[in-house]
Amino acid sequence: MNFRTVMPINKSHLDISYLDKILFLGSCFSENINEKLVERKFDSRSNPFGITYNLISIFNFLDIVLDE
């Protein structure tokens, strides 16, 4: 008897390399993923204006940054 659902995971067409600059915006999940990438020497940043939990806050952040 199988007590789990097996889901095939396809390889993403988006590859991340050490040459990429990465910005994470969002919750503490994005903070944790950023930490893992920084530990592995990726050029990665996370939530420069603090953790944001909703799309309106993320939109407002991007709007301010793109205007300046």
C-alpha positions in Angstrom: 0.0 0.0 0.0 1.3 3.4 -1.0 0.8 6.1 1.7 1.8 9.1 -0.4 1.0 10.7 -3.7 3.8 10.5 -6.2 4.0 13.6 -8.3 6.4 13.9 -11.3 8.5 17.1 -11.1 9.5 18.5 -14.4 12.7 20.5 -14.8 12.1 24.2 -15.0 13.0 26.1 -18.1 14.4 28.9 -15.7 17.9 28.1 -14.6 19.7 30.2 -12.0 23.5 30.6 -12.4 26.1 32.3 -10.3 26.1 35.1 -12.9 22.5 36.1 -12.1 21.5 38.8 -9.7 18.5 37.6 -7.6 16.0 39.6 -5.6 13.5 38.0 -3.3 10.4 39.9 -2.1 7.8 38.5 0.3 7.5 36.7 3.5 10.0 34.9 5.8 10.0 32.1 3.2 11.8 34.4 0.8 14.2 35.3 3.6 15.1 31.7 4.2 15.6 30.9 0.5 17.8 33.9 0.1 19.9 32.8 3.1 20.5 29.4 1.5 21.6 31.0 -1.8 23.9 33.5 -0.1 25.5 30.7 1.8 26.2 29.1 -1.6 27.7 32.4 -2.8 24.9 33.6 -5.1 24.5 37.3 -5.7 21.1 37.4 -3.9 19.2 40.0 -1.9 16.0 39.8 0.1 13.3 42.3 1.2 15.4 45.5 1.3 12.5 47.4 2.9 11.4 44.6 5.2 9.2 41.5 4.9 6.0 42.0 2.9 3.0 39.6 3.2 0.7 40.8 0.5 0.8 41.7 -3.2 -0.3 45.3 -2.7 2.7 45.9 -0.5 5.0 44.3 -3.0 3.5 46.3 -5.8 3.9 49.6 -3.8 7.6 48.7 -3.1 8.3 48.0 -6.8 6.4 51.2 -7.8 8.6 53.3 -5.5 11.8 51.6 -6.7 11.0 51.9 -10.4 10.0 55.6 -10.1 13.4 56.5 -8.5 
